Amino acid sequence: MQIDVVLPYYGDVDLMKEAASSILNQTHEDWRLLVLDDGYPSDEPQRWFAEISARDERVTYERNEVNLGANGNYRKGLGRVTAPVTVVMGADDVMLPDYLRFVSEAFTEFPDAAVFECGVQVVDEHDRAVTPLGDVMKARVAPGGADRMRLAGERLAAGLMHGNWTYFPSLAWRTDVVQNIGFREGLDVVQDLAMLVDVVSEGGSMVYDPRLAFLYRRHSESDSSVRALDGRRFAEERFFFAGQAEQFSRQGWPRAARAARMHLTSRLNALSLVPASARAKGTASSVMPLLRHVLG
C-alpha cells in the first residue's frame, strides 16, 4: 500500500532532520514524502533535502513563496497527495521504524476505515520520555485493551470531546475522506481535532492499534505551549467546543453534545497551567484567560 507523508515545516532544523530521517528508515518502503517549507529563514533544509532527493526519488522538497501559516500549509499539503493513505507528519516528531507498516496493515484489514491511530510516547526536545499532566489525562480517556480495534459513531465523538486522546501527527487518514472534508479555516490549535470530529460525524471510523509506533514531541517553545500559557489556545477551544455542542445536538447525538459542553479535560488542562502562567507573567491578571476557561 502506498502512503503519502506530508511534512509541513517551520522550526528547528535538527529536529526536522530527525523527523525526516525517521520516515526514510521505515520498514514499510512504499511511501512518498512531500516537504513543504513555509519560509523558514535558513538555506540548510533546501540543501539537505536536495542531497536526499538526488538519491531517493520518493522525496520532494518545496519552499513556499509566502508564509501560509500552519493551517494554510496543512491544507496545501492535503491538496497535493494522491496515495490511498496520507500522514501529515510533525516536523519535530519521530516515526518508529514500524509505524507505516502498522498503518498499511490496519487499512488492509479495514479498507473502509477513515483514520488510524497508534500507541504514542511523548518526548521532550532532548528525546527523553516525559509524562506531562495533560498527557496523563489523555492516557486516562484513551481506549483500553491490547488489540487493534475499530471505533466509530457517537461513542467515539463523545470520547474525543471528553478528551482528545489522539496525537495529530501520528494519525493516518484515508486520502479520499480527508480531502473531501479538509481542515476548517480559522483554526490554528484545534484544527486536528476539528477535522477528526468532522470525519466521525460524517460516518467515518477509526482503527486504533495500541502498539507503540510514534514519538510525539512536546517542548516549552512549541506554538501550542505558548498559546496555552497566555490563554489563546483555550479561547479557540471554547469557540470550537461550543460549536460542536450545537452541531451534535442537531445531529441527534446528545451524549456527544453534553461532552462538548463540558469539555472537562480541556478545562482541567487549563487549570494545571495556572501556576506556570502566573510564574511566567508575574501578575494575577495573566491567569484570568485560563481561569475563564476553567470556570466555563
Long-range contacts (C-beta under 8 A, 24 or more apart in sequence): 1-30, 1-84, 1-85, 1-104, 1-107, 1-108, 2-30, 2-31, 2-32, 2-83, 2-84, 2-85, 3-28, 3-30, 3-31, 3-32, 3-83, 3-84, 3-85, 3-86, 3-87, 3-100, 3-103, 3-104, 3-172, 4-31, 4-32, 4-34, 4-81, 4-82, 4-83, 4-85, 4-86, 4-87, 4-175, 5-31, 5-32, 5-33, 5-34, 5-86, 5-87, 5-89, 5-100, 6-34, 6-36, 6-74, 6-77, 6-78, 6-80, 6-81, 6-86, 6-87, 6-88, 6-89, 7-33, 7-34, 7-35, 7-36, 7-89, 7-91, 8-36, 8-38, 8-70, 8-73, 8-74, 8-77, 8-88, 8-91, 9-35, 9-36, 9-37, 9-38, 9-40, 9-45, 9-91, 10-37, 10-38, 10-39, 10-40, 10-67, 10-70, 10-73, 10-91, 11-40, 11-91, 11-92, 12-92, 12-125, 13-40, 13-42, 13-44, 13-45, 13-48, 15-91, 15-92, 15-125, 15-217, 16-45, 16-91, 16-92, 17-48, 18-92, 18-94, 19-89, 19-90, 19-91, 19-92, 19-93, 19-94, 19-95, 20-49, 20-52, 22-94, 22-95, 22-96, 22-97, 23-89, 23-95, 23-100, 24-52, 24-56, 24-59, 25-97, 26-95, 26-97, 26-98, 26-99, 26-100, 26-101, 27-97, 27-98, 27-100, 27-101, 28-98, 28-100, 28-101, 28-103, 28-104, 30-104, 31-58, 31-83, 31-100, 32-58, 32-59, 32-60, 32-83, 33-58, 33-59, 33-60, 34-60, 34-62, 34-77, 34-80, 34-81, 35-59, 35-60, 35-61, 35-62, 36-62, 36-64, 36-73, 36-76, 36-77, 37-61, 37-62, 37-63, 37-64, 38-64, 38-67, 38-68, 38-69, 38-70, 38-73, 39-63, 39-64, 39-66, 39-67, 69-188, 70-188, 70-191, 70-223, 71-183, 71-185, 71-186, 71-187, 71-188, 71-191, 74-183, 74-191, 75-182, 75-183, 75-185, 78-178, 78-179, 78-182, 78-183, 79-179, 81-175, 81-179, 82-175, 83-175, 84-174, 84-175, 84-176, 85-116, 85-172, 85-173, 85-174, 85-175, 86-172, 86-173, 86-174, 86-175, 86-178, 87-169, 87-171, 87-172, 87-173, 88-168, 88-169, 88-171, 88-173, 89-169, 90-168, 90-169, 90-216, 90-217, 92-125, 92-217, 92-219, 92-222, 93-169, 93-170, 93-214, 93-215, 93-216, 93-217, 94-123, 94-127, 94-214, 94-215, 94-217, 95-213, 95-214, 95-215, 96-212, 96-213, 96-214, 96-215, 98-211, 98-213, 99-170, 99-213, 99-214, 102-209, 102-211, 102-213, 103-172, 106-148, 106-172, 106-207, 106-209, 107-172, 107-174, 107-207, 109-148, 109-207, 110-150, 110-205, 110-207, 112-205, 113-150, 113-174, 113-204, 113-205, 113-206, 113-207, 114-173, 114-174, 114-177, 114-178, 114-199, 114-200, 114-204, 114-205, 114-206, 115-171, 115-172, 115-173, 115-174, 115-177, 115-178, 115-196, 115-199, 115-204, 115-205, 115-206, 115-207, 116-171, 116-172, 116-173, 116-206, 116-207, 116-208, 116-209, 117-166, 117-167, 117-170, 117-171, 117-206, 117-207, 117-208, 117-209, 118-170, 118-208, 118-209, 118-210, 118-211, 118-212, 118-213, 118-214, 119-209, 119-210, 119-211, 119-212, 119-213, 119-214, 120-167, 120-170, 120-212, 120-213, 120-214, 120-215, 120-216, 121-212, 121-214, 121-215, 121-216, 122-215, 122-216, 122-217, 122-218, 123-215, 123-216, 123-217, 123-218, 124-217, 124-218, 124-219, 125-217, 125-219, 125-221, 127-215, 130-218, 132-218, 133-269, 133-272, 134-269, 134-272, 135-218, 137-163, 137-265, 137-268, 137-269, 138-163, 138-164, 138-165, 138-265, 139-165, 141-165, 141-265, 143-208, 143-210, 145-210, 146-210, 147-210, 148-207, 148-208, 148-209, 148-210, 149-207, 149-208, 150-205, 150-206, 150-207, 150-208, 151-205, 151-206, 151-207, 151-208, 152-200, 152-203, 152-204, 152-205, 152-206, 153-200, 154-248, 154-253, 154-255, 154-256, 155-255, 156-200, 156-205, 156-206, 157-197, 157-200, 157-201, 157-248, 157-253, 157-256, 157-259, 158-253, 158-255, 158-256, 158-258, 158-259, 159-259, 160-193, 160-196, 160-197, 160-200, 161-197, 161-241, 161-244, 161-248, 161-256, 161-259, 161-260, 161-262, 161-263, 162-259, 162-262, 162-263, 162-264, 162-265, 163-264, 163-265, 163-266, 164-192, 164-193, 164-196, 164-265, 166-192, 166-193, 166-196, 167-214, 167-216, 168-192, 168-193, 169-214, 169-216, 170-213, 170-214, 170-216, 171-196, 173-199, 174-204, 177-202, 177-204, 187-236, 187-240, 188-223, 188-227, 188-236, 189-223, 189-224, 189-227, 189-232, 189-233, 189-236, 189-237, 190-236, 190-237, 190-240, 193-240, 194-240, 197-244, 201-247, 201-248, 201-251, 228-269, 228-270, 228-273, 229-273, 229-276, 229-277, 229-280, 229-281, 230-277, 230-281, 230-286, 230-289, 231-277, 231-288, 231-289, 231-290, 231-292, 231-293, 232-289, 234-266, 234-270, 234-289, 234-290, 234-292, 234-293, 235-289, 235-293, 237-263, 237-266, 237-293, 238-263, 238-293, 241-266, 266-293, 267-293, 267-294, 267-296, 268-294, 270-294
